């Protein structure tokens, strides 16, 4: 009895492809790259970021894409956070 192959869709499976999976931990790592706390976004917000780059991802530049998406999707939230951090730092 043979083991069932993993099916990645569109004719891709474990014998002719690999699958790269990004998850909310990757978004949290990108938050750190942007000097934001890893708990800055909740899990649903992290998924919003992943969905925003889902169709525009290349392996070589994923970190760049995810940082760009973070800054685009949550521009106001990030700006507010950074402004508050500056206020705290200047006191």
PDB file as gemmi writes it, atoms N, CA and C in Angstrom:
CRYST1    1.000    1.000    1.000  90.00  90.00  90.00 P 1                      
ATOM      1  N   UNK A   1       0.837  -1.173   0.000  1.00  0.00           N  
ATOM      2  CA  UNK A   1       0.000   0.000   0.000  1.00  0.00           C  
ATOM      3  C   UNK A   1       0.888   1.244   0.000  1.00  0.00           C  
ATOM      4  N   UNK A   2       0.678   2.120  -0.965  1.00  0.00           N  
ATOM      5  CA  UNK A   2       1.514   3.318  -1.048  1.00  0.00           C  
ATOM      6  C   UNK A   2       0.893   4.456  -0.248  1.00  0.00           C  
ATOM      7  N   UNK A   3       1.786   5.314   0.221  1.00  0.00           N  
ATOM      8  CA  UNK A   3       1.358   6.477   0.988  1.00  0.00           C  
ATOM      9  C   UNK A   3       0.764   7.529   0.059  1.00  0.00           C  
ATOM     10  N   UNK A   4      -0.254   8.235   0.506  1.00  0.00           N  
ATOM     11  CA  UNK A   4      -0.878   9.278  -0.294  1.00  0.00           C  
ATOM     12  C   UNK A   4       0.064  10.471  -0.416  1.00  0.00           C  
ATOM     13  N   UNK A   5       0.145  11.045  -1.630  1.00  0.00           N  
ATOM     14  CA  UNK A   5       0.990  12.212  -1.862  1.00  0.00           C  
ATOM     15  C   UNK A   5       0.281  13.473  -1.383  1.00  0.00           C  
ATOM     16  N   UNK A   6       1.091  14.426  -0.915  1.00  0.00           N  
ATOM     17  CA  UNK A   6       0.553  15.737  -0.593  1.00  0.00           C  
ATOM     18  C   UNK A   6       0.201  16.444  -1.890  1.00  0.00           C  
ATOM     19  N   UNK A   7      -0.965  17.044  -1.955  1.00  0.00           N  
ATOM     20  CA  UNK A   7      -1.414  17.741  -3.152  1.00  0.00           C  
ATOM     21  C   UNK A   7      -1.437  19.236  -2.865  1.00  0.00           C  
ATOM     22  N   UNK A   8      -0.609  19.993  -3.606  1.00  0.00           N  
ATOM     23  CA  UNK A   8      -0.535  21.438  -3.420  1.00  0.00           C  
ATOM     24  C   UNK A   8      -1.460  22.178  -4.388  1.00  0.00           C  
ATOM     25  N   UNK A   9      -2.150  21.473  -5.258  1.00  0.00           N  
ATOM     26  CA  UNK A   9      -3.045  22.089  -6.236  1.00  0.00           C  
ATOM     27  C   UNK A   9      -2.347  22.366  -7.559  1.00  0.00           C  
ATOM     28  N   UNK A  10      -3.135  22.553  -8.592  1.00  0.00           N  
ATOM     29  CA  UNK A  10      -2.649  22.881  -9.942  1.00  0.00           C  
ATOM     30  C   UNK A  10      -1.632  21.856 -10.460  1.00  0.00           C  
ATOM     31  N   UNK A  11      -1.813  20.593 -10.091  1.00  0.00           N  
ATOM     32  CA  UNK A  11      -0.911  19.543 -10.560  1.00  0.00           C  
ATOM     33  C   UNK A  11       0.380  19.444  -9.776  1.00  0.00           C  
ATOM     34  N   UNK A  12       0.529  20.238  -8.756  1.00  0.00           N  
ATOM     35  CA  UNK A  12       1.739  20.216  -7.933  1.00  0.00           C  
ATOM     36  C   UNK A  12       1.537  19.288  -6.742  1.00  0.00           C  
ATOM     37  N   UNK A  13       2.560  18.482  -6.481  1.00  0.00           N  
ATOM     38  CA  UNK A  13       2.522  17.577  -5.338  1.00  0.00           C  
ATOM     39  C   UNK A  13       3.928  17.405  -4.812  1.00  0.00           C  
ATOM     40  N   UNK A  14       4.083  16.568  -3.810  1.00  0.00           N  
ATOM     41  CA  UNK A  14       5.391  16.426  -3.155  1.00  0.00           C  
ATOM     42  C   UNK A  14       6.453  15.788  -4.040  1.00  0.00           C  
ATOM     43  N   UNK A  15       6.077  15.216  -5.170  1.00  0.00           N  
ATOM     44  CA  UNK A  15       7.081  14.621  -6.052  1.00  0.00           C  
ATOM     45  C   UNK A  15       7.599  15.590  -7.104  1.00  0.00           C  
ATOM     46  N   UNK A  16       6.916  16.742  -7.293  1.00  0.00           N  
ATOM     47  CA  UNK A  16       7.382  17.676  -8.315  1.00  0.00           C  
ATOM     48  C   UNK A  16       7.456  19.123  -7.819  1.00  0.00           C  
ATOM     49  N   UNK A  17       7.245  19.340  -6.519  1.00  0.00           N  
ATOM     50  CA  UNK A  17       7.192  20.709  -5.999  1.00  0.00           C  
ATOM     51  C   UNK A  17       7.531  20.725  -4.517  1.00  0.00           C  
ATOM     52  N   UNK A  18       7.781  21.918  -4.039  1.00  0.00           N  
ATOM     53  CA  UNK A  18       7.822  22.128  -2.599  1.00  0.00           C  
ATOM     54  C   UNK A  18       6.796  23.212  -2.289  1.00  0.00           C  
ATOM     55  N   UNK A  19       6.337  23.247  -1.087  1.00  0.00           N  
ATOM     56  CA  UNK A  19       5.401  24.283  -0.670  1.00  0.00           C  
ATOM     57  C   UNK A  19       6.056  25.109   0.427  1.00  0.00           C  
ATOM     58  N   UNK A  20       5.980  26.393   0.273  1.00  0.00           N  
ATOM     59  CA  UNK A  20       6.480  27.304   1.293  1.00  0.00           C  
ATOM     60  C   UNK A  20       5.253  27.874   2.006  1.00  0.00           C  
ATOM     61  N   UNK A  21       5.251  27.789   3.312  1.00  0.00           N  
ATOM     62  CA  UNK A  21       4.112  28.274   4.082  1.00  0.00           C  
ATOM     63  C   UNK A  21       4.590  29.413   4.968  1.00  0.00           C  
ATOM     64  N   UNK A  22       3.909  30.538   4.861  1.00  0.00           N  
ATOM     65  CA  UNK A  22       4.163  31.659   5.754  1.00  0.00           C  
ATOM     66  C   UNK A  22       2.990  31.765   6.700  1.00  0.00           C  
ATOM     67  N   UNK A  23       3.270  32.149   7.920  1.00  0.00           N  
ATOM     68  CA  UNK A  23       2.207  32.233   8.910  1.00  0.00           C  
ATOM     69  C   UNK A  23       2.351  33.503   9.738  1.00  0.00           C  
ATOM     70  N   UNK A  24       1.513  33.629  10.744  1.00  0.00           N  
ATOM     71  CA  UNK A  24       1.516  34.851  11.536  1.00  0.00           C  
ATOM     72  C   UNK A  24       2.846  35.078  12.250  1.00  0.00           C  
ATOM     73  N   UNK A  25       3.602  34.019  12.509  1.00  0.00           N  
ATOM     74  CA  UNK A  25       4.917  34.199  13.123  1.00  0.00           C  
ATOM     75  C   UNK A  25       5.848  34.969  12.196  1.00  0.00           C  
ATOM     76  N   UNK A  26       5.715  34.764  10.882  1.00  0.00           N  
ATOM     77  CA  UNK A  26       6.516  35.523   9.926  1.00  0.00           C  
ATOM     78  C   UNK A  26       6.143  37.003   9.963  1.00  0.00           C  
ATOM     79  N   UNK A  27       4.854  37.282  10.130  1.00  0.00           N  
ATOM     80  CA  UNK A  27       4.409  38.673  10.249  1.00  0.00           C  
ATOM     81  C   UNK A  27       4.982  39.276  11.522  1.00  0.00           C  
ATOM     82  N   UNK A  28       4.942  38.513  12.602  1.00  0.00           N  
ATOM     83  CA  UNK A  28       5.471  39.015  13.873  1.00  0.00           C  
ATOM     84  C   UNK A  28       6.974  39.286  13.780  1.00  0.00           C  
ATOM     85  N   UNK A  29       7.694  38.453  13.039  1.00  0.00           N  
ATOM     86  CA  UNK A  29       9.125  38.696  12.838  1.00  0.00           C  
ATOM     87  C   UNK A  29       9.323  40.001  12.061  1.00  0.00           C  
ATOM     88  N   UNK A  30       8.489  40.229  11.051  1.00  0.00           N  
ATOM     89  CA  UNK A  30       8.579  41.467  10.278  1.00  0.00           C  
ATOM     90  C   UNK A  30       8.258  42.673  11.157  1.00  0.00           C  
ATOM     91  N   UNK A  31       7.339  42.512  12.109  1.00  0.00           N  
ATOM     92  CA  UNK A  31       7.067  43.601  13.052  1.00  0.00           C  
ATOM     93  C   UNK A  31       8.344  43.995  13.783  1.00  0.00           C  
ATOM     94  N   UNK A  32       9.093  42.994  14.212  1.00  0.00           N  
ATOM     95  CA  UNK A  32      10.371  43.256  14.873  1.00  0.00           C  
ATOM     96  C   UNK A  32      11.338  43.972  13.951  1.00  0.00           C  
ATOM     97  N   UNK A  33      11.343  43.590  12.665  1.00  0.00           N  
ATOM     98  CA  UNK A  33      12.206  44.254  11.689  1.00  0.00           C  
ATOM     99  C   UNK A  33      11.852  45.727  11.542  1.00  0.00           C  
ATOM    100  N   UNK A  34      10.590  46.063  11.809  1.00  0.00           N  
ATOM    101  CA  UNK A  34      10.125  47.451  11.726  1.00  0.00           C  
ATOM    102  C   UNK A  34      10.179  48.150  13.091  1.00  0.00           C  
ATOM    103  N   UNK A  35      10.866  47.521  14.050  1.00  0.00           N  
ATOM    104  CA  UNK A  35      10.983  48.051  15.415  1.00  0.00           C  
ATOM    105  C   UNK A  35       9.629  48.250  16.085  1.00  0.00           C  
ATOM    106  N   UNK A  36       8.722  47.311  15.818  1.00  0.00           N  
ATOM    107  CA  UNK A  36       7.414  47.299  16.471  1.00  0.00           C  
ATOM    108  C   UNK A  36       7.348  46.066  17.364  1.00  0.00           C  
ATOM    109  N   UNK A  37       6.602  46.130  18.463  1.00  0.00           N  
ATOM    110  CA  UNK A  37       6.494  44.947  19.334  1.00  0.00           C  
ATOM    111  C   UNK A  37       5.775  43.803  18.620  1.00  0.00           C  
ATOM    112  N   UNK A  38       6.182  42.577  18.912  1.00  0.00           N  
ATOM    113  CA  UNK A  38       5.599  41.434  18.199  1.00  0.00           C  
ATOM    114  C   UNK A  38       4.122  41.242  18.505  1.00  0.00           C  
ATOM    115  N   UNK A  39       3.646  41.812  19.598  1.00  0.00           N  
ATOM    116  CA  UNK A  39       2.219  41.706  19.909  1.00  0.00           C  
ATOM    117  C   UNK A  39       1.439  42.942  19.442  1.00  0.00           C  
ATOM    118  N   UNK A  40       2.049  43.738  18.566  1.00  0.00           N  
ATOM    119  CA  UNK A  40       1.429  44.952  18.046  1.00  0.00           C  
ATOM    120  C   UNK A  40       0.134  44.658  17.301  1.00  0.00           C  
ATOM    121  N   UNK A  41       0.095  43.530  16.594  1.00  0.00           N  
ATOM    122  CA  UNK A  41      -1.101  43.104  15.869  1.00  0.00           C  
ATOM    123  C   UNK A  41      -1.634  41.818  16.471  1.00  0.00           C  
ATOM    124  N   UNK A  42      -2.956  41.649  16.449  1.00  0.00           N  
ATOM    125  CA  UNK A  42      -3.522  40.373  16.876  1.00  0.00           C  
ATOM    126  C   UNK A  42      -3.460  39.386  15.703  1.00  0.00           C  
ATOM    127  N   UNK A  43      -3.849  38.146  15.940  1.00  0.00           N  
ATOM    128  CA  UNK A  43      -3.747  37.116  14.900  1.00  0.00           C  
ATOM    129  C   UNK A  43      -4.548  37.467  13.649  1.00  0.00           C  
ATOM    130  N   UNK A  44      -5.742  38.027  13.814  1.00  0.00           N  
ATOM    131  CA  UNK A  44      -6.554  38.406  12.652  1.00  0.00           C  
ATOM    132  C   UNK A  44      -5.882  39.498  11.835  1.00  0.00           C  
ATOM    133  N   UNK A  45      -5.271  40.458  12.505  1.00  0.00           N  
ATOM    134  CA  UNK A  45      -4.562  41.518  11.800  1.00  0.00           C  
ATOM    135  C   UNK A  45      -3.343  40.963  11.058  1.00  0.00           C  
ATOM    136  N   UNK A  46      -2.660  40.007  11.674  1.00  0.00           N  
ATOM    137  CA  UNK A  46      -1.525  39.350  10.996  1.00  0.00           C  
ATOM    138  C   UNK A  46      -2.004  38.642   9.732  1.00  0.00           C  
ATOM    139  N   UNK A  47      -3.158  37.989   9.811  1.00  0.00           N  
ATOM    140  CA  UNK A  47      -3.712  37.324   8.627  1.00  0.00           C  
ATOM    141  C   UNK A  47      -4.059  38.333   7.541  1.00  0.00           C  
ATOM    142  N   UNK A  48      -4.535  39.520   7.915  1.00  0.00           N  
ATOM    143  CA  UNK A  48      -4.811  40.557   6.927  1.00  0.00           C  
ATOM    144  C   UNK A  48      -3.551  40.883   6.134  1.00  0.00           C  
ATOM    145  N   UNK A  49      -2.431  40.958   6.831  1.00  0.00           N  
ATOM    146  CA  UNK A  49      -1.155  41.238   6.170  1.00  0.00           C  
ATOM    147  C   UNK A  49      -0.808  40.110   5.207  1.00  0.00           C  
ATOM    148  N   UNK A  50      -0.944  38.870   5.657  1.00  0.00           N  
ATOM    149  CA  UNK A  50      -0.636  37.733   4.783  1.00  0.00           C  
ATOM    150  C   UNK A  50      -1.535  37.718   3.547  1.00  0.00           C  
ATOM    151  N   UNK A  51      -2.825  37.980   3.734  1.00  0.00           N  
ATOM    152  CA  UNK A  51      -3.737  38.019   2.590  1.00  0.00           C  
ATOM    153  C   UNK A  51      -3.365  39.133   1.621  1.00  0.00           C  
ATOM    154  N   UNK A  52      -2.852  40.235   2.146  1.00  0.00           N  
ATOM    155  CA  UNK A  52      -2.536  41.364   1.272  1.00  0.00           C  
ATOM    156  C   UNK A  52      -1.330  41.084   0.386  1.00  0.00           C  
ATOM    157  N   UNK A  53      -0.469  40.149   0.774  1.00  0.00           N  
ATOM    158  CA  UNK A  53       0.697  39.821  -0.054  1.00  0.00           C  
ATOM    159  C   UNK A  53       0.567  38.461  -0.735  1.00  0.00           C  
ATOM    160  N   UNK A  54      -0.552  37.803  -0.514  1.00  0.00           N  
ATOM    161  CA  UNK A  54      -0.745  36.423  -0.988  1.00  0.00           C  
ATOM    162  C   UNK A  54      -0.458  36.262  -2.482  1.00  0.00           C  
ATOM    163  N   UNK A  55      -0.922  37.187  -3.299  1.00  0.00           N  
ATOM    164  CA  UNK A  55      -0.751  37.058  -4.745  1.00  0.00           C  
ATOM    165  C   UNK A  55       0.498  37.744  -5.268  1.00  0.00           C  
ATOM    166  N   UNK A  56       1.286  38.344  -4.394  1.00  0.00           N  
ATOM    167  CA  UNK A  56       2.434  39.135  -4.834  1.00  0.00           C  
ATOM    168  C   UNK A  56       3.689  38.776  -4.059  1.00  0.00           C  
ATOM    169  N   UNK A  57       3.946  37.485  -3.930  1.00  0.00           N  
ATOM    170  CA  UNK A  57       5.058  37.050  -3.094  1.00  0.00           C  
ATOM    171  C   UNK A  57       6.083  36.292  -3.915  1.00  0.00           C  
ATOM    172  N   UNK A  58       7.335  36.685  -3.732  1.00  0.00           N  
ATOM    173  CA  UNK A  58       8.447  35.891  -4.234  1.00  0.00           C  
ATOM    174  C   UNK A  58       9.288  35.517  -3.027  1.00  0.00           C  
ATOM    175  N   UNK A  59       9.848  34.353  -3.048  1.00  0.00           N  
ATOM    176  CA  UNK A  59      10.595  33.853  -1.897  1.00  0.00           C  
ATOM    177  C   UNK A  59      11.732  34.792  -1.516  1.00  0.00           C  
ATOM    178  N   UNK A  60      12.473  35.308  -2.499  1.00  0.00           N  
ATOM    179  CA  UNK A  60      13.641  36.133  -2.215  1.00  0.00           C  
ATOM    180  C   UNK A  60      13.303  37.414  -1.465  1.00  0.00           C  
ATOM    181  N   UNK A  61      12.135  37.959  -1.719  1.00  0.00           N  
ATOM    182  CA  UNK A  61      11.811  39.265  -1.163  1.00  0.00           C  
ATOM    183  C   UNK A  61      10.617  39.236  -0.209  1.00  0.00           C  
ATOM    184  N   UNK A  62      10.321  38.084   0.366  1.00  0.00           N  
ATOM    185  CA  UNK A  62       9.133  37.995   1.204  1.00  0.00           C  
ATOM    186  C   UNK A  62       9.185  38.954   2.378  1.00  0.00           C  
ATOM    187  N   UNK A  63      10.327  39.028   3.063  1.00  0.00           N  
ATOM    188  CA  UNK A  63      10.418  39.932   4.208  1.00  0.00           C  
ATOM    189  C   UNK A  63      10.141  41.368   3.797  1.00  0.00           C  
ATOM    190  N   UNK A  64      10.656  41.758   2.639  1.00  0.00           N  
ATOM    191  CA  UNK A  64      10.406  43.114   2.139  1.00  0.00           C  
ATOM    192  C   UNK A  64       8.921  43.306   1.841  1.00  0.00           C  
ATOM    193  N   UNK A  65       8.304  42.325   1.204  1.00  0.00           N  
ATOM    194  CA  UNK A  65       6.870  42.413   0.900  1.00  0.00           C  
ATOM    195  C   UNK A  65       6.035  42.508   2.176  1.00  0.00           C  
ATOM    196  N   UNK A  66       6.367  41.705   3.148  1.00  0.00           N  
ATOM    197  CA  UNK A  66       5.563  41.687   4.357  1.00  0.00           C  
ATOM    198  C   UNK A  66       5.728  42.992   5.133  1.00  0.00           C  
ATOM    199  N   UNK A  67       6.931  43.547   5.151  1.00  0.00           N  
ATOM    200  CA  UNK A  67       7.129  44.844   5.809  1.00  0.00           C  
ATOM    201  C   UNK A  67       6.352  45.932   5.070  1.00  0.00           C  
ATOM    202  N   UNK A  68       6.415  45.917   3.747  1.00  0.00           N  
ATOM    203  CA  UNK A  68       5.642  46.892   2.962  1.00  0.00           C  
ATOM    204  C   UNK A  68       4.149  46.757   3.234  1.00  0.00           C  
ATOM    205  N   UNK A  69       3.671  45.518   3.288  1.00  0.00           N  
ATOM    206  CA  UNK A  69       2.249  45.281   3.541  1.00  0.00           C  
ATOM    207  C   UNK A  69       1.853  45.749   4.935  1.00  0.00           C  
ATOM    208  N   UNK A  70       2.702  45.485   5.906  1.00  0.00           N  
ATOM    209  CA  UNK A  70       2.421  45.949   7.265  1.00  0.00           C  
ATOM    210  C   UNK A  70       2.252  47.460   7.286  1.00  0.00           C  
ATOM    211  N   UNK A  71       3.180  48.153   6.637  1.00  0.00           N  
ATOM    212  CA  UNK A  71       3.140  49.609   6.646  1.00  0.00           C  
ATOM    213  C   UNK A  71       1.955  50.150   5.851  1.00  0.00           C  
ATOM    214  N   UNK A  72       1.522  49.414   4.842  1.00  0.00           N  
ATOM    215  CA  UNK A  72       0.379  49.858   4.046  1.00  0.00           C  
ATOM    216  C   UNK A  72      -0.950  49.568   4.742  1.00  0.00           C  
ATOM    217  N   UNK A  73      -1.116  48.344   5.206  1.00  0.00           N  
ATOM    218  CA  UNK A  73      -2.392  47.928   5.792  1.00  0.00           C  
ATOM    219  C   UNK A  73      -2.641  48.615   7.138  1.00  0.00           C  
ATOM    220  N   UNK A  74      -1.581  48.825   7.908  1.00  0.00           N  
ATOM    221  CA  UNK A  74      -1.733  49.404   9.241  1.00  0.00           C  
ATOM    222  C   UNK A  74      -0.950  50.708   9.380  1.00  0.00           C  
ATOM    223  N   UNK A  75      -0.943  51.498   8.328  1.00  0.00           N  
ATOM    224  CA  UNK A  75      -0.192  52.751   8.314  1.00  0.00           C  
ATOM    225  C   UNK A  75      -0.563  53.660   9.495  1.00  0.00           C  
ATOM    226  N   UNK A  76      -1.851  53.870   9.707  1.00  0.00           N  
ATOM    227  CA  UNK A  76      -2.301  54.767  10.775  1.00  0.00           C  
ATOM    228  C   UNK A  76      -1.959  54.205  12.157  1.00  0.00           C  
ATOM    229  N   UNK A  77      -2.175  52.907  12.344  1.00  0.00           N  
ATOM    230  CA  UNK A  77      -1.888  52.280  13.638  1.00  0.00           C  
ATOM    231  C   UNK A  77      -0.393  52.382  13.955  1.00  0.00           C  
ATOM    232  N   UNK A  78       0.448  52.143  12.959  1.00  0.00           N  
ATOM    233  CA  UNK A  78       1.895  52.215  13.158  1.00  0.00           C  
ATOM    234  C   UNK A  78       2.308  53.654  13.442  1.00  0.00           C  
ATOM    235  N   UNK A  79       1.759  54.582  12.705  1.00  0.00           N  
ATOM    236  CA  UNK A  79       2.076  55.992  12.902  1.00  0.00           C  
ATOM    237  C   UNK A  79       1.693  56.443  14.310  1.00  0.00           C  
ATOM    238  N   UNK A  80       0.489  56.078  14.739  1.00  0.00           N  
ATOM    239  CA  UNK A  80       0.050  56.425  16.095  1.00  0.00           C  
ATOM    240  C   UNK A  80       0.995  55.841  17.142  1.00  0.00           C  
ATOM    241  N   UNK A  81       1.377  54.583  16.959  1.00  0.00           N  
ATOM    242  CA  UNK A  81       2.282  53.914  17.904  1.00  0.00           C  
ATOM    243  C   UNK A  81       3.623  54.641  17.966  1.00  0.00           C  
ATOM    244  N   UNK A  82       4.187  54.944  16.794  1.00  0.00           N  
ATOM    245  CA  UNK A  82       5.503  55.600  16.758  1.00  0.00           C  
ATOM    246  C   UNK A  82       5.435  57.002  17.361  1.00  0.00           C  
ATOM    247  N   UNK A  83       4.351  57.713  17.118  1.00  0.00           N  
ATOM    248  CA  UNK A  83       4.195  59.039  17.724  1.00  0.00           C  
ATOM    249  C   UNK A  83       4.123  58.945  19.248  1.00  0.00           C  
ATOM    250  N   UNK A  84       3.397  57.964  19.750  1.00  0.00           N  
ATOM    251  CA  UNK A  84       3.317  57.765  21.204  1.00  0.00           C  
ATOM    252  C   UNK A  84       4.696  57.410  21.780  1.00  0.00           C  
ATOM    253  N   UNK A  85       5.450  56.590  21.042  1.00  0.00           N  
ATOM    254  CA  UNK A  85       6.783  56.208  21.497  1.00  0.00           C  
ATOM    255  C   UNK A  85       7.693  57.436  21.567  1.00  0.00           C  
ATOM    256  N   UNK A  86       7.570  58.329  20.592  1.00  0.00           N  
ATOM    257  CA  UNK A  86       8.379  59.560  20.603  1.00  0.00           C  
ATOM    258  C   UNK A  86       8.007  60.432  21.795  1.00  0.00           C  
ATOM    259  N   UNK A  87       6.698  60.525  22.085  1.00  0.00           N  
ATOM    260  CA  UNK A  87       6.239  61.311  23.218  1.00  0.00           C  
ATOM    261  C   UNK A  87       6.807  60.764  24.530  1.00  0.00           C  
ATOM    262  N   UNK A  88       6.776  59.455  24.678  1.00  0.00           N  
ATOM    263  CA  UNK A  88       7.292  58.810  25.893  1.00  0.00           C  
ATOM    264  C   UNK A  88       8.805  59.045  25.986  1.00  0.00           C  
ATOM    265  N   UNK A  89       9.487  58.939  24.867  1.00  0.00           N  
ATOM    266  CA  UNK A  89      10.944  59.113  24.857  1.00  0.00           C  
ATOM    267  C   UNK A  89      11.389  60.536  25.133  1.00  0.00           C  
ATOM    268  N   UNK A  90      10.534  61.497  24.847  1.00  0.00           N  
ATOM    269  CA  UNK A  90      10.925  62.891  25.052  1.00  0.00           C  
ATOM    270  C   UNK A  90      10.586  63.406  26.439  1.00  0.00           C  
ATOM    271  N   UNK A  91       9.928  62.585  27.231  1.00  0.00           N  
ATOM    272  CA  UNK A  91       9.557  63.018  28.597  1.00  0.00           C  
ATOM    273  C   UNK A  91      10.706  62.871  29.557  1.00  0.00           C  
TER     274      UNK A  91                                                      
END                                                                             
